Amino acid sequence: MLTFSTAFSQPPRRQRTAFKTDTVMAHDPVMAFEDGKYYLLATGMGISWATSTDRKTWTVEPTPFLKEIPQWTHDSVPGFRGHVWAPDIIRKDGLWWLAYSCSTFGKNTSAIGLMASEKLTGPWRDCGAIVCSKEGRNDWNAIDPNFVVDDEGTPWMTWGSFWDGIQLARLDHTMHLVSEPITIARRMNLRDTMKVEPNPTSKFAGRNAIEAPFIFKHDHYYYLFVSWDYCCRGTKSNYRVAVGRSKSVSGPYLDRDGKDMLKGGGTILLEGDKQEYEAAGHCAAYHFGDDDLFICHGYSAKQNGTALLVQRKISWTPDGWPKLE
């Protein structure tokens, strides 16, 4: 039986009304579908969100998706004030499970929280932390979660940002870790990171410029999408998406040339065209209806680097690699 904590603190309220748009500002977007409606969740105070029936016109909601943030998040992550990063959401065993990132910029004292609900509209129940990291204790960063369920029905979670790269661990039926994390993708070994230029976004941050994993199953392969280089710099961002694949959810993930992503491999799938988007990254992938859909945020070249929702259909090459249309 699941038990839930009920101690919460209030995030700040935004005083505005809902509005409709076909151009959604969204950072680190994910989607879910229920009762004929798409839900778009993204980084923001208490998680920003919008809804749509066709993924074309969106209603941007005025209040946070999470009405309350558990008090333990503030206690565990000094400086965290309710600005939730990079959520992920999945339907399993009759419940919606929501993972969310609590951190401060450039530091790896972080936590990935968990909530559960029967409906996307809530109420959401606090299930505590899935995993935490601490500066000086862990060589990885507990942010950017992504749930994946393997062919046997076992849930896993991948996460990570900089430091030692992308982590993966098996979960139990309550969506909490039951295995030690393993590293499945990195740009370089930790011992080599001092050879590269410091992270331009923060003097505290790691230099292993890989984050935002998302694992998507297609036919016989699990595809690991990751974001390389740097987000959050507006028009100076150089974010891009790379991919590899494996027949096992735990890897190894190889790129199109056969290079292991654990050793810096990755095939570029999307990067900025410098006309519409300066850079693009932090993606997710879904099977909706008859289509496979890729989403991410792109830094708009025409709107001074504003992060906008990008949606692209995925097609597949004859040898089984994703291609964006």
Residue, then its C-alpha position, 0 to 999 in steps of 0.5 A: m500500500l502506498t502512503f503519502s505525506t501531506a506537508f506542503s508549502q505554497p508556491p507563489r500564485r501568478q495573477r493572470t487569466a488563461f489565454k489561447t495561443d498557437t505559440v507556446m512558451a515552454h522550457d523542458p516540455v513533456m506531454a500526457f493525454e487523458d479524456g480527449k485532451y493533451y496536457l503540456l507540462a514544463t519548467g515553471m513555478g509549481i510547473s507551468w502547463a497548458t491544454s489542447t484538444d489538437r496540439k495546435t491551439w493551446t490554453v495556457e493555464p494561469t495557476p501552477f499545475l501543482k497547487e502546493i509543493p511539499q515542504w521537504t523539497h525546501d528542506s532538502v535543497p537549500g535555495f529551492r523556492g518552488h521553481v520546479w524544473a523538467p517534470d516527467i509524467i507516465r501512466k502506470d497501474g491505474l495512476w499518473w506518476l509525476a516526477y519533478s526536479c528541485s535544484t538551484f542553478g549550477k549545483n548538484t545538491s538536488a532532488i527528484g520528487l514524486m507525486a501520484s494521482e488517479k487523474l491528471t486534474g488531481p488531486w496530487r499526493d506527495c510520495g516523497a523523493i525518488v532520488c537525491s544528490k548532494e554536492g561532495r557526495n554524488d558525482w551526478n545531479a538528480i534532475d531531469p527525470n524520465f520514466v520508462v517501462d521495459d518489455e517485462g513491465t518493469p519501471w526504470m528512471t533515467w536522469g542526469s545533468f553534467w557531472d558524470g552524465i546520464q544515470l539509470a536505475r530500476l524502480d519498484h511498483t511504488m516508483h522508487l529506486v531499487s537498484e544503484p544508479i549506473t551511468i549510461a551516457r556521458r560526453m567524457n570521463l570525469r577525470d577528463t572534464m578539467k581539460v575542457e573550458p569551464n561551464p559558461t552558465s555557472k562557475f559551480a556546474g560540471r563540465n560534462a555537457i550532457e543532460a535531459p535524457f529521454i528513452f523511447k521504445h520503437d520496434h526492437y530498440y530503446y532509443l536514448f535521446v540526450s541534450w548536448d551543450y548549453c541551454c538557458r542562454g537565450t540566443k547564445s544557447n547551443y543546445r542540440v539533441a543526440v540519440g543512440r539505441s540499445k536492445s536493452v533498456s540498461g544499454p549499452y546505447l550505441d550511435r549510428d556509427g556504433k560508438d557507445m554513448l558512455k564513451g561520448g557517442g551520439t548521433i545528432l538528431l536536431e540542432g538550431d538552424k539559426q533562422e527559426y531557432e538558435a538552438a533546441g533541446h530537452c526533448a521527449a517522444y510519444h506515440f499518439g494515435d498513428d504518429d510518433l511525436f518528438i517535442c522539445h523547446g527551441y530558442s527562437a531566433k525571431q523572439n530574442g531567444t525565447a524558449l518555445l514549444v517545438q513539435r515534429k513528427i518522427s519517421w523512421t529510416p529503413d535501418g531503424w533510426p529516427k528522422l524528424e519531419 
